Amino acid sequence: EDQVTQSPEALRLQEGESSSLNCSYTVSGLRGLFWYRQDPGKGPEFLFTLYSAGEEKEKERLKATLTKKESFLHITAPKPEDSATYLCAVQAPSGGSNYKLTFGKGTLLTVNP
Amino acid sequence: DAGVIQSPRHEVTEMGQEVTLRCKPISGHNSLFWYRQTMMRGLELLIYFNNNVPIDDSGMPEDRFSAKMPNASFSTLKIQPSEPRDSAVYFCASSLASVTTYNEQFFGPGTRLTVL
């Protein structure tokens, strides 16, 4: 069974204090690893897709990296508006389905001004 | 584009009542997904459709849950009869997918369901 574990569960940072969120996964036949951002009362918002080990993608203050066992979401000089829950999901063939996403429980990031 | 549209946004009902949640996917997307989110279990896939056909319903918790997609622009998730443990936020997502392309899913705003 595909498993996705995110750590830490919650993270408090001061504005400008860089850090990283971790997503460890166990899947057979990874098709892609996705990062989403979720604000309170809203649906998850797509950030990145990573397909192979060694791949990196950046968007503003966020950079996602991927190895064969885990992914990191690096946040550089965060601002209060970066506060949200960050979700990691893996996509792998499951029960004949090529499109099933298995989500981690997320990391709740709070950035204080 | 309007994004994924879900209705209602909030639903409060009593145990035993039928509940119907609705979703309109992004125009042109051929895959539609229903998820349930709770604090305990996180975001779980219930069922997904490809080209209006249900492909994987292994996440549907029991026979009280059913989903339909009569056409490319509309889907429903029905719970009958509803129980308090069904209280959660239900999300619909859509994607443009093929056999070899694994594209991101776009989520709707969700329906917060409370069963008393």
gemmi code that builds the backbone of each chain (N, CA, C; Angstrom):
import gemmi

chains = {
    "A": [
        ("GLU", (0.841, -1.191, 0.000), (0.000, 0.000, 0.000), (0.887, 1.255, 0.000)),
        ("ASP", (0.515, 2.212, -0.843), (1.279, 3.459, -0.919), (1.170, 4.227, 0.378)),
        ("GLN", (2.310, 4.753, 0.837), (2.328, 5.536, 2.064), (3.069, 6.841, 1.859)),
        ("VAL", (2.516, 7.894, 2.452), (3.120, 9.221, 2.377), (3.120, 9.809, 3.787)),
        ("THR", (4.300, 10.188, 4.272), (4.435, 10.742, 5.616), (5.074, 12.118, 5.524)),
        ("GLN", (4.399, 13.110, 6.091), (4.922, 14.470, 6.072), (5.386, 14.878, 7.469)),
        ("SER", (6.490, 15.613, 7.507), (6.993, 16.113, 8.788), (7.624, 17.487, 8.589)),
        ("PRO", (7.570, 18.335, 9.629), (6.796, 18.115, 10.855), (5.308, 18.291, 10.598)),
        ("GLU", (4.481, 17.971, 11.580), (3.038, 18.194, 11.438), (2.734, 19.681, 11.440)),
        ("ALA", (3.485, 20.436, 12.226), (3.283, 21.878, 12.305), (4.634, 22.551, 12.447)),
        ("LEU", (4.754, 23.754, 11.886), (6.014, 24.487, 11.901), (5.725, 25.973, 12.027)),
        ("ARG", (6.344, 26.585, 13.014), (6.214, 28.034, 13.192), (7.550, 28.689, 12.857)),
        ("LEU", (7.516, 29.688, 11.997), (8.716, 30.419, 11.606), (8.502, 31.899, 11.792)),
        ("GLN", (9.591, 32.607, 11.988), (9.554, 34.059, 11.949), (9.735, 34.491, 10.497)),
        ("GLU", (9.163, 35.589, 10.158), (9.326, 36.122, 8.805), (10.809, 36.209, 8.473)),
        ("GLY", (11.181, 35.639, 7.302), (12.575, 35.661, 6.894), (13.397, 34.455, 7.318)),
        ("GLU", (12.802, 33.608, 8.172), (13.526, 32.438, 8.675), (13.291, 31.256, 7.742)),
        ("SER", (14.292, 30.873, 6.986), (14.160, 29.797, 6.003), (14.093, 28.429, 6.676)),
        ("SER", (13.404, 27.484, 6.029), (13.289, 26.134, 6.562), (12.839, 25.182, 5.454)),
        ("SER", (12.667, 23.905, 5.817), (12.256, 22.887, 4.854), (11.188, 21.989, 5.434)),
        ("LEU", (10.270, 21.564, 4.573), (9.258, 20.575, 4.920), (9.622, 19.271, 4.230)),
        ("ASN", (9.327, 18.155, 4.904), (9.721, 16.854, 4.382), (8.517, 16.009, 4.000)),
        ("CYS", (8.661, 15.249, 2.943), (7.633, 14.299, 2.503), (8.342, 12.985, 2.162)),
        ("SER", (8.125, 11.970, 2.991), (8.701, 10.650, 2.728), (7.639, 9.750, 2.129)),
        ("TYR", (8.018, 8.932, 1.174), (7.001, 8.121, 0.512), (7.493, 6.695, 0.256)),
        ("THR", (6.533, 5.792, 0.210), (6.779, 4.397, -0.156), (5.733, 4.020, -1.184)),
        ("VAL", (6.152, 3.884, -2.430), (5.221, 3.533, -3.500), (5.909, 2.583, -4.459)),
        ("SER", (5.107, 1.892, -5.231), (5.626, 1.057, -6.312), (5.326, 1.755, -7.634)),
        ("GLY", (6.376, 2.156, -8.318), (6.164, 2.773, -9.621), (5.689, 4.208, -9.555)),
        ("LEU", (6.494, 5.059, -8.950), (6.109, 6.472, -8.820), (5.929, 7.093, -10.200)),
        ("ARG", (4.797, 7.713, -10.398), (4.533, 8.442, -11.647), (4.791, 9.934, -11.469)),
        ("GLY", (4.566, 10.413, -10.252), (4.807, 11.831, -10.008), (4.586, 12.145, -8.548)),
        ("LEU", (5.264, 13.195, -8.068), (5.067, 13.664, -6.707), (4.581, 15.105, -6.801)),
        ("PHE", (3.497, 15.391, -6.114), (2.834, 16.687, -6.223), (2.877, 17.415, -4.885)),
        ("TRP", (3.071, 18.713, -4.949), (2.929, 19.571, -3.784), (1.739, 20.499, -4.012)),
        ("TYR", (0.919, 20.599, -2.966), (-0.230, 21.489, -2.977), (-0.173, 22.387, -1.752)),
        ("ARG", (-0.785, 23.538, -1.867), (-0.964, 24.449, -0.746), (-2.465, 24.535, -0.457)),
        ("GLN", (-2.833, 24.478, 0.824), (-4.240, 24.590, 1.177), (-4.429, 25.671, 2.239)),
        ("ASP", (-5.224, 26.666, 1.911), (-5.588, 27.718, 2.862), (-6.877, 27.303, 3.577)),
        ("PRO", (-7.091, 27.816, 4.788), (-8.287, 27.426, 5.550), (-9.571, 27.684, 4.776)),
        ("GLY", (-10.449, 26.690, 4.733), (-11.733, 26.840, 4.066), (-11.682, 26.766, 2.562)),
        ("LYS", (-10.531, 26.366, 2.011), (-10.399, 26.293, 0.548), (-9.881, 24.928, 0.122)),
        ("GLY", (-10.000, 24.665, -1.177), (-9.455, 23.439, -1.719), (-7.958, 23.552, -1.936)),
        ("PRO", (-7.270, 22.419, -2.015), (-5.824, 22.450, -2.294), (-5.527, 23.125, -3.623)),
        ("GLU", (-4.432, 23.890, -3.630), (-4.000, 24.629, -4.812), (-2.674, 24.049, -5.279)),
        ("PHE", (-2.606, 23.667, -6.548), (-1.420, 23.021, -7.092), (-0.205, 23.949, -7.067)),
        ("LEU", (0.952, 23.378, -6.652), (2.212, 24.115, -6.665), (3.203, 23.522, -7.668)),
        ("PHE", (3.568, 22.247, -7.481), (4.623, 21.627, -8.282), (4.299, 20.168, -8.574)),
        ("THR", (4.883, 19.676, -9.657), (4.970, 18.248, -9.925), (6.427, 17.897, -10.169)),
        ("LEU", (6.895, 16.826, -9.532), (8.242, 16.313, -9.745), (8.112, 14.877, -10.226)),
        ("TYR", (8.910, 14.514, -11.229), (8.732, 13.204, -11.838), (9.874, 12.234, -11.582)),
        ("SER", (11.090, 12.760, -11.378), (12.218, 11.837, -11.228), (13.218, 12.377, -10.214)),
        ("ALA", (13.949, 11.448, -9.607), (14.951, 11.813, -8.601), (15.946, 12.790, -9.188)),
        ("GLY", (16.255, 13.809, -8.410), (17.182, 14.835, -8.848), (16.503, 16.060, -9.432)),
        ("GLU", (15.227, 15.943, -9.696), (14.499, 17.063, -10.289), (14.226, 18.133, -9.229)),
        ("GLU", (14.271, 19.393, -9.638), (13.979, 20.520, -8.769), (13.067, 21.495, -9.512)),
        ("LYS", (12.179, 22.147, -8.759), (11.339, 23.188, -9.342), (11.205, 24.325, -8.350)),
        ("GLU", (11.106, 25.545, -8.874), (11.036, 26.728, -8.027), (9.866, 27.607, -8.413)),
        ("LYS", (9.316, 28.255, -7.392), (8.259, 29.230, -7.610), (8.331, 30.247, -6.480)),
        ("GLU", (8.750, 31.434, -6.804), (8.905, 32.524, -5.826), (9.820, 32.060, -4.691)),
        ("ARG", (9.321, 31.972, -3.471), (10.156, 31.610, -2.325), (10.190, 30.096, -2.078)),
        ("LEU", (9.560, 29.333, -2.914), (9.466, 27.892, -2.727), (10.325, 27.135, -3.734)),
        ("LYS", (10.983, 26.083, -3.248), (11.719, 25.194, -4.127), (11.463, 23.764, -3.685)),
        ("ALA", (11.058, 22.912, -4.622), (10.784, 21.514, -4.327), (11.863, 20.647, -4.954)),
        ("THR", (12.307, 19.640, -4.190), (13.308, 18.697, -4.672), (12.817, 17.283, -4.448)),
        ("LEU", (13.401, 16.341, -5.192), (12.940, 14.953, -5.119), (14.121, 13.994, -5.127)),
        ("THR", (14.077, 13.016, -4.202), (15.004, 11.888, -4.227), (14.161, 10.623, -4.402)),
        ("LYS", (14.817, 9.474, -4.325), (14.069, 8.224, -4.531), (13.166, 7.869, -3.360)),
        ("LYS", (13.359, 8.539, -2.221), (12.560, 8.186, -1.045), (11.811, 9.352, -0.438)),
        ("GLU", (12.197, 10.577, -0.816), (11.556, 11.724, -0.176), (11.633, 12.964, -1.044)),
        ("SER", (10.819, 13.925, -0.648), (10.821, 15.223, -1.302), (10.899, 16.290, -0.219)),
        ("PHE", (11.539, 17.397, -0.573), (11.617, 18.520, 0.341), (11.001, 19.741, -0.323)),
        ("LEU", (10.310, 20.512, 0.504), (9.821, 21.817, 0.064), (10.573, 22.861, 0.879)),
        ("HIS", (11.504, 23.550, 0.204), (12.333, 24.553, 0.864), (11.635, 25.910, 0.760)),
        ("ILE", (11.569, 26.595, 1.878), (10.953, 27.924, 1.899), (12.025, 28.927, 2.303)),
        ("THR", (12.329, 29.819, 1.396), (13.395, 30.800, 1.619), (12.792, 32.151, 1.984)),
        ("ALA", (13.249, 32.700, 3.089), (12.786, 34.004, 3.567), (11.265, 34.117, 3.512)),
        ("PRO", (10.562, 33.249, 4.241), (9.098, 33.238, 4.153), (8.458, 34.517, 4.648)),
        ("LYS", (7.250, 34.774, 4.135), (6.437, 35.910, 4.537), (5.146, 35.379, 5.175)),
        ("PRO", (4.466, 36.223, 5.951), (3.222, 35.759, 6.588), (2.220, 35.162, 5.604)),
        ("GLU", (2.202, 35.661, 4.376), (1.250, 35.142, 3.388), (1.578, 33.721, 2.919)),
        ("ASP", (2.739, 33.222, 3.318), (3.079, 31.818, 3.020), (2.443, 30.856, 4.019)),
        ("SER", (1.830, 31.381, 5.049), (1.168, 30.542, 6.049), (0.032, 29.765, 5.400)),
        ("ALA", (0.059, 28.450, 5.566), (-0.929, 27.553, 4.960), (-0.568, 26.128, 5.355)),
        ("THR", (-1.408, 25.175, 4.956), (-1.055, 23.770, 5.075), (-0.497, 23.316, 3.738)),
        ("TYR", (0.646, 22.682, 3.763), (1.295, 22.195, 2.548), (1.131, 20.673, 2.484)),
        ("LEU", (0.542, 20.225, 1.394), (0.233, 18.816, 1.207), (1.133, 18.220, 0.140)),
        ("CYS", (1.581, 17.013, 0.408), (2.370, 16.250, -0.544), (1.518, 15.067, -0.999)),
        ("ALA", (1.612, 14.696, -2.269), (0.851, 13.553, -2.778), (1.685, 12.803, -3.805)),
        ("VAL", (1.543, 11.487, -3.815), (2.243, 10.678, -4.810), (1.227, 10.040, -5.735)),
        ("GLN", (1.622, 9.912, -6.960), (0.774, 9.299, -7.974), (1.453, 8.034, -8.459)),
        ("ALA", (0.743, 6.914, -8.322), (1.301, 5.627, -8.715), (0.171, 4.724, -9.153)),
        ("PRO", (0.435, 3.787, -10.035), (-0.611, 2.849, -10.453), (-1.157, 2.095, -9.251)),
        ("SER", (-2.482, 2.016, -9.184), (-3.103, 1.343, -8.055), (-4.408, 0.723, -8.494)),
        ("GLY", (-4.498, -0.601, -8.374), (-5.746, -1.283, -8.702), (-6.227, -1.013, -10.103)),
        ("GLY", (-5.303, -0.918, -11.046), (-5.697, -0.656, -12.424), (-5.822, 0.810, -12.734)),
        ("SER", (-5.691, 1.652, -11.721), (-5.816, 3.092, -11.932), (-4.441, 3.706, -12.104)),
        ("ASN", (-4.291, 4.556, -13.120), (-3.019, 5.254, -13.312), (-2.997, 6.614, -12.662)),
        ("TYR", (-4.101, 7.042, -12.098), (-4.197, 8.441, -11.711), (-4.449, 8.647, -10.236)),
        ("LYS", (-4.359, 7.607, -9.441), (-4.701, 7.754, -8.035), (-3.631, 8.554, -7.306)),
        ("LEU", (-4.056, 9.565, -6.577), (-3.177, 10.348, -5.723), (-3.343, 9.889, -4.290)),
        ("THR", (-2.219, 9.625, -3.613), (-2.241, 9.342, -2.177), (-1.600, 10.519, -1.473)),
        ("PHE", (-2.361, 11.159, -0.601), (-1.911, 12.371, 0.076), (-1.339, 12.075, 1.451)),
        ("GLY", (-0.339, 12.884, 1.847), (0.071, 12.932, 3.231), (-0.900, 13.800, 4.010)),
        ("LYS", (-0.718, 13.855, 5.337), (-1.639, 14.626, 6.170), (-1.298, 16.110, 6.227)),
        ("GLY", (-0.156, 16.468, 5.666), (0.157, 17.881, 5.556), (1.024, 18.436, 6.673)),
        ("THR", (1.643, 19.568, 6.385), (2.382, 20.349, 7.379), (1.730, 21.716, 7.472)),
        ("LEU", (1.308, 22.082, 8.659), (0.710, 23.398, 8.893), (1.824, 24.394, 9.170)),
        ("LEU", (2.029, 25.312, 8.228), (3.081, 26.318, 8.360), (2.487, 27.640, 8.811)),
        ("THR", (3.064, 28.204, 9.854), (2.671, 29.533, 10.323), (3.904, 30.416, 10.295)),
        ("VAL", (3.809, 31.539, 9.613), (4.905, 32.493, 9.543), (4.483, 33.756, 10.266)),
        ("ASN", (5.182, 34.050, 11.340), (4.854, 35.223, 12.148), (5.601, 36.462, 11.654)),
        ("PRO", (4.931, 37.622, 11.649), (5.595, 38.845, 11.172), (6.633, 39.345, 12.164)),
    ],
    "B": [
        ("ASP", (-11.128, 30.889, -16.982), (-11.988, 29.743, -16.707), (-12.470, 29.822, -15.271)),
        ("ALA", (-13.653, 29.248, -15.005), (-14.277, 29.402, -13.697), (-13.677, 28.492, -12.655)),
        ("GLY", (-12.930, 27.478, -13.039), (-12.439, 26.515, -12.066), (-13.497, 25.479, -11.754)),
        ("VAL", (-13.184, 24.566, -10.847), (-14.130, 23.538, -10.439), (-15.181, 24.168, -9.531)),
        ("ILE", (-16.427, 23.881, -9.814), (-17.537, 24.461, -9.048), (-18.234, 23.367, -8.253)),
        ("GLN", (-18.436, 23.608, -6.961), (-19.121, 22.653, -6.111), (-20.296, 23.321, -5.419)),
        ("SER", (-21.350, 22.533, -5.221), (-22.491, 23.035, -4.456), (-23.144, 21.894, -3.696)),
        ("PRO", (-23.746, 22.179, -2.549), (-23.653, 23.447, -1.838), (-22.288, 23.602, -1.190)),
        ("ARG", (-21.977, 24.762, -0.661), (-20.718, 24.957, 0.047), (-20.806, 24.423, 1.471)),
        ("HIS", (-21.984, 24.499, 2.031), (-22.212, 23.978, 3.379), (-23.534, 23.218, 3.379)),
        ("GLU", (-23.548, 22.091, 4.116), (-24.766, 21.293, 4.224), (-24.860, 20.752, 5.634)),
        ("VAL", (-25.967, 21.046, 6.281), (-26.238, 20.502, 7.607), (-27.500, 19.665, 7.495)),
        ("THR", (-27.428, 18.434, 7.921), (-28.567, 17.542, 7.797), (-28.657, 16.651, 9.021)),
        ("GLU", (-29.737, 15.944, 9.116), (-29.920, 15.032, 10.245), (-29.644, 13.592, 9.818)),
        ("MET", (-29.184, 12.827, 10.758), (-28.884, 11.422, 10.504), (-30.065, 10.750, 9.817)),
        ("GLY", (-29.758, 9.954, 8.792), (-30.794, 9.230, 8.080), (-31.278, 9.913, 6.820)),
        ("GLN", (-30.961, 11.209, 6.677), (-31.395, 11.936, 5.499), (-30.463, 11.668, 4.324)),
        ("GLU", (-31.000, 11.873, 3.119), (-30.195, 11.756, 1.907), (-29.481, 13.069, 1.641)),
        ("VAL", (-28.220, 12.968, 1.237), (-27.423, 14.150, 0.924), (-26.877, 14.006, -0.491)),
        ("THR", (-26.983, 15.048, -1.283), (-26.429, 15.043, -2.637), (-25.489, 16.222, -2.815)),
        ("LEU", (-24.261, 15.911, -3.161), (-23.250, 16.930, -3.424), (-23.031, 16.997, -4.936)),
        ("ARG", (-22.784, 18.215, -5.428), (-22.698, 18.413, -6.873), (-21.364, 19.019, -7.277)),
        ("CYS", (-20.945, 18.692, -8.497), (-19.652, 19.183, -8.987), (-19.709, 19.435, -10.482)),
        ("LYS", (-19.155, 20.578, -10.883), (-18.971, 20.888, -12.297), (-17.471, 21.015, -12.538)),
        ("PRO", (-16.863, 20.107, -13.310), (-15.407, 20.165, -13.526), (-15.024, 21.285, -14.484)),
        ("ILE", (-13.737, 21.510, -14.599), (-13.225, 22.491, -15.550), (-13.511, 21.994, -16.968)),
        ("SER", (-14.006, 22.890, -17.802), (-14.342, 22.523, -19.166), (-13.121, 21.970, -19.898)),
        ("GLY", (-13.307, 20.821, -20.553), (-12.212, 20.211, -21.294), (-11.465, 19.140, -20.527)),
        ("HIS", (-11.631, 19.114, -19.203), (-10.987, 18.066, -18.413), (-11.747, 16.760, -18.574)),
        ("ASN", (-11.011, 15.655, -18.618), (-11.656, 14.363, -18.859), (-11.635, 13.444, -17.647)),
        ("SER", (-11.041, 13.885, -16.548), (-11.014, 13.066, -15.335), (-11.591, 13.860, -14.170)),
        ("LEU", (-12.382, 13.170, -13.351), (-13.011, 13.822, -12.201), (-12.845, 12.939, -10.981)),
        ("PHE", (-12.541, 13.590, -9.858), (-12.212, 12.876, -8.631), (-13.066, 13.425, -7.479)),
        ("TRP", (-13.521, 12.537, -6.618), (-14.183, 12.921, -5.368), (-13.287, 12.507, -4.196)),
        ("TYR", (-13.026, 13.483, -3.299), (-12.210, 13.253, -2.109), (-13.013, 13.617, -0.863)),
        ("ARG", (-12.571, 13.038, 0.255), (-13.116, 13.409, 1.563), (-11.941, 13.800, 2.455)),
        ("GLN", (-12.092, 14.895, 3.201), (-11.019, 15.351, 4.082), (-11.513, 15.446, 5.509)),
        ("THR", (-10.816, 14.784, 6.413), (-11.073, 14.882, 7.854), (-9.756, 15.110, 8.575)),
        ("MET", (-9.840, 15.589, 9.791), (-8.626, 15.819, 10.577), (-7.897, 14.505, 10.827)),
        ("MET", (-8.667, 13.453, 11.094), (-8.047, 12.178, 11.466), (-7.370, 11.493, 10.282)),
        ("ARG", (-8.027, 11.497, 9.135), (-7.569, 10.675, 8.017), (-6.981, 11.490, 6.868)),
        ("GLY", (-7.064, 12.809, 6.959), (-6.529, 13.629, 5.884), (-7.407, 13.570, 4.650)),
        ("LEU", (-6.792, 13.700, 3.495), (-7.502, 13.744, 2.218), (-7.504, 12.344, 1.604)),
        ("GLU", (-8.680, 11.797, 1.379), (-8.803, 10.433, 0.863), (-9.592, 10.423, -0.441)),
        ("LEU", (-9.105, 9.689, -1.415), (-9.821, 9.541, -2.676), (-10.988, 8.581, -2.495)),
        ("LEU", (-12.169, 9.001, -2.911), (-13.349, 8.147, -2.824), (-13.580, 7.399, -4.133)),
        ("ILE", (-13.585, 8.155, -5.233), (-13.867, 7.566, -6.540), (-13.322, 8.480, -7.611)),
        ("TYR", (-12.961, 7.916, -8.763), (-12.615, 8.784, -9.868), (-13.182, 8.260, -11.172)),
        ("PHE", (-13.500, 9.197, -12.049), (-14.080, 8.957, -13.361), (-13.088, 9.391, -14.447)),
        ("ASN", (-13.063, 8.638, -15.515), (-12.321, 9.041, -16.697), (-13.269, 8.968, -17.884)),
        ("ASN", (-13.407, 10.082, -18.591), (-14.373, 10.143, -19.708), (-15.764, 9.668, -19.280)),
        ("ASN", (-16.176, 10.121, -18.109), (-17.500, 9.888, -17.525), (-17.711, 8.472, -17.003)),
        ("VAL", (-16.718, 7.621, -17.075), (-16.837, 6.232, -16.649), (-16.127, 6.056, -15.306)),
        ("PRO", (-16.788, 5.447, -14.314), (-16.098, 5.212, -13.038), (-14.978, 4.193, -13.211)),
        ("ILE", (-13.771, 4.566, -12.806), (-12.591, 3.723, -13.000), (-12.187, 3.032, -11.700)),
        ("ASP", (-12.209, 3.764, -10.610), (-11.742, 3.234, -9.339), (-12.640, 3.767, -8.234)),
        ("ASP", (-13.435, 2.890, -7.642), (-14.310, 3.303, -6.540), (-13.926, 2.592, -5.248)),
        ("SER", (-12.702, 2.131, -5.172), (-12.266, 1.364, -4.008), (-12.246, 2.190, -2.729)),
        ("GLY", (-12.256, 3.490, -2.852), (-12.253, 4.347, -1.681), (-13.630, 4.679, -1.138)),
        ("MET", (-14.675, 4.292, -1.836), (-16.038, 4.538, -1.360), (-16.244, 3.700, -0.118)),
        ("PRO", (-16.582, 4.352, 1.014), (-16.582, 3.644, 2.298), (-17.594, 2.514, 2.398)),
        ("GLU", (-18.732, 2.651, 1.828), (-19.752, 1.595, 1.924), (-20.882, 1.888, 0.951)),
        ("ASP", (-21.844, 0.983, 0.948), (-22.918, 1.088, -0.044), (-23.788, 2.316, 0.133)),
        ("ARG", (-23.659, 2.993, 1.232), (-24.457, 4.207, 1.418), (-23.980, 5.330, 0.502)),
        ("PHE", (-22.784, 5.189, -0.020), (-22.201, 6.196, -0.896), (-22.344, 5.755, -2.349)),
        ("SER", (-22.744, 6.685, -3.207), (-22.791, 6.415, -4.635), (-22.431, 7.678, -5.400)),
        ("ALA", (-21.855, 7.518, -6.569), (-21.460, 8.664, -7.385), (-21.842, 8.403, -8.834)),
        ("LYS", (-22.205, 9.474, -9.512), (-22.571, 9.387, -10.918), (-21.926, 10.525, -11.691)),
        ("MET", (-21.741, 10.282, -12.971), (-21.276, 11.343, -13.858), (-22.024, 11.186, -15.172)),
        ("PRO", (-23.209, 11.766, -15.273), (-24.054, 11.572, -16.454), (-23.508, 12.216, -17.722)),
        ("ASN", (-22.671, 13.247, -17.557), (-22.049, 13.875, -18.723), (-20.739, 14.521, -18.293)),
        ("ALA", (-20.036, 15.088, -19.259), (-18.689, 15.601, -18.997), (-18.658, 16.834, -18.112)),
        ("SER", (-19.805, 17.446, -17.858), (-19.806, 18.697, -17.111), (-20.539, 18.610, -15.782)),
        ("PHE", (-20.841, 17.392, -15.316), (-21.593, 17.305, -14.074), (-21.396, 15.950, -13.391)),
        ("SER", (-21.243, 16.002, -12.064), (-21.135, 14.785, -11.282), (-21.817, 14.990, -9.939)),
        ("THR", (-22.334, 13.901, -9.382), (-22.935, 13.951, -8.059), (-22.349, 12.872, -7.165)),
        ("LEU", (-22.298, 13.185, -5.876), (-21.942, 12.219, -4.846), (-23.111, 12.184, -3.875)),
        ("LYS", (-23.686, 11.003, -3.691), (-24.883, 10.875, -2.865), (-24.592, 9.981, -1.665)),
        ("ILE", (-25.119, 10.388, -0.529), (-25.010, 9.592, 0.690), (-26.435, 9.330, 1.187)),
        ("GLN", (-26.798, 8.069, 1.273), (-28.136, 7.696, 1.682), (-28.135, 6.343, 2.378)),
        ("PRO", (-28.486, 6.269, 3.652), (-28.760, 7.368, 4.562), (-27.479, 7.934, 5.152)),
        ("SER", (-27.494, 9.201, 5.513), (-26.307, 9.818, 6.085), (-26.167, 9.470, 7.566)),
        ("GLU", (-24.917, 9.470, 8.049), (-24.606, 9.188, 9.447), (-23.654, 10.261, 9.966)),
        ("PRO", (-23.627, 10.479, 11.284), (-22.726, 11.514, 11.845), (-21.274, 11.326, 11.437)),
        ("ARG", (-20.813, 10.093, 11.287), (-19.410, 9.861, 10.911), (-19.108, 10.259, 9.466)),
        ("ASP", (-20.120, 10.623, 8.712), (-19.900, 11.115, 7.351), (-19.534, 12.600, 7.335)),
        ("SER", (-19.613, 13.240, 8.482), (-19.281, 14.664, 8.564), (-17.821, 14.873, 8.168)),
        ("ALA", (-17.613, 15.742, 7.200), (-16.275, 15.967, 6.628), (-16.397, 17.066, 5.585)),
        ("VAL", (-15.269, 17.424, 4.987), (-15.283, 18.297, 3.816), (-15.069, 17.418, 2.591)),
        ("TYR", (-15.957, 17.547, 1.628), (-15.888, 16.749, 0.406), (-15.414, 17.640, -0.735)),
        ("PHE", (-14.348, 17.205, -1.399), (-13.786, 17.958, -2.506), (-13.988, 17.208, -3.816)),
        ("CYS", (-14.211, 17.974, -4.838), (-14.213, 17.474, -6.203), (-12.983, 18.079, -6.895)),
        ("ALA", (-12.344, 17.291, -7.729), (-11.185, 17.774, -8.482), (-11.299, 17.278, -9.916)),
        ("SER", (-10.686, 18.013, -10.829), (-10.676, 17.557, -12.220), (-9.279, 17.695, -12.805)),
        ("SER", (-9.056, 16.954, -13.872), (-7.736, 16.911, -14.490), (-7.868, 16.561, -15.956)),
        ("LEU", (-6.883, 16.951, -16.732), (-6.794, 16.500, -18.122), (-5.724, 15.436, -18.149)),
        ("ALA", (-6.126, 14.203, -18.350), (-5.198, 13.087, -18.212), (-5.300, 12.157, -19.403)),
        ("SER", (-4.185, 11.502, -19.680), (-4.173, 10.450, -20.696), (-3.434, 9.259, -20.101)),
        ("VAL", (-3.256, 8.224, -20.873), (-2.596, 7.023, -20.370), (-1.159, 7.322, -19.958)),
        ("THR", (-0.507, 8.234, -20.671), (0.914, 8.457, -20.416), (1.220, 9.798, -19.777)),
        ("THR", (0.219, 10.632, -19.581), (0.458, 11.967, -19.026), (-0.230, 12.076, -17.676)),
        ("TYR", (0.530, 12.425, -16.661), (-0.017, 12.500, -15.310), (-0.050, 13.955, -14.890)),
        ("ASN", (-1.165, 14.575, -15.168), (-1.295, 16.006, -14.922), (-1.863, 16.306, -13.556)),
        ("GLU", (-1.628, 17.550, -13.136), (-2.109, 17.959, -11.818), (-3.624, 17.996, -11.792)),
        ("GLN", (-4.157, 17.810, -10.592), (-5.591, 17.904, -10.369), (-5.923, 19.289, -9.812)),
        ("PHE", (-7.012, 19.854, -10.263), (-7.483, 21.147, -9.787), (-8.704, 20.912, -8.905)),
        ("PHE", (-8.637, 21.458, -7.708), (-9.664, 21.194, -6.715), (-10.703, 22.310, -6.664)),
        ("GLY", (-11.925, 21.910, -6.335), (-12.977, 22.873, -6.039), (-12.864, 23.373, -4.613)),
        ("PRO", (-13.780, 24.274, -4.210), (-13.722, 24.870, -2.870), (-14.210, 23.931, -1.767)),
        ("GLY", (-14.850, 22.824, -2.150), (-15.306, 21.854, -1.156), (-16.713, 22.113, -0.657)),
        ("THR", (-17.324, 21.040, -0.135), (-18.613, 21.112, 0.565), (-18.393, 20.615, 1.985)),
        ("ARG", (-18.700, 21.489, 2.949), (-18.570, 21.081, 4.348), (-19.881, 20.444, 4.774)),
        ("LEU", (-19.851, 19.156, 5.057), (-21.045, 18.404, 5.439), (-21.040, 18.131, 6.936)),
        ("THR", (-22.149, 18.479, 7.569), (-22.345, 18.172, 8.984), (-23.610, 17.340, 9.111)),
        ("VAL", (-23.465, 16.150, 9.680), (-24.610, 15.273, 9.909), (-24.856, 15.192, 11.414)),
        ("LEU", (-26.011, 15.658, 11.834), (-26.334, 15.728, 13.266), (-26.981, 14.440, 13.767)),
    ],
}
model = gemmi.Model(1)
for chain_id, residues in chains.items():
    chain = gemmi.Chain(chain_id)
    for i, (resn, *xyz) in enumerate(residues, 1):
        res = gemmi.Residue()
        res.name, res.seqid = resn, gemmi.SeqId(i, " ")
        for name, pos in zip(("N", "CA", "C"), xyz):
            atom = gemmi.Atom()
            atom.name, atom.element = name, gemmi.Element(name[0])
            atom.pos, atom.b_iso = gemmi.Position(*pos), 0.0
            res.add_atom(atom)
        chain.add_residue(res)
    model.add_chain(chain)
structure = gemmi.Structure()
structure.add_model(model)
structure.setup_entities()
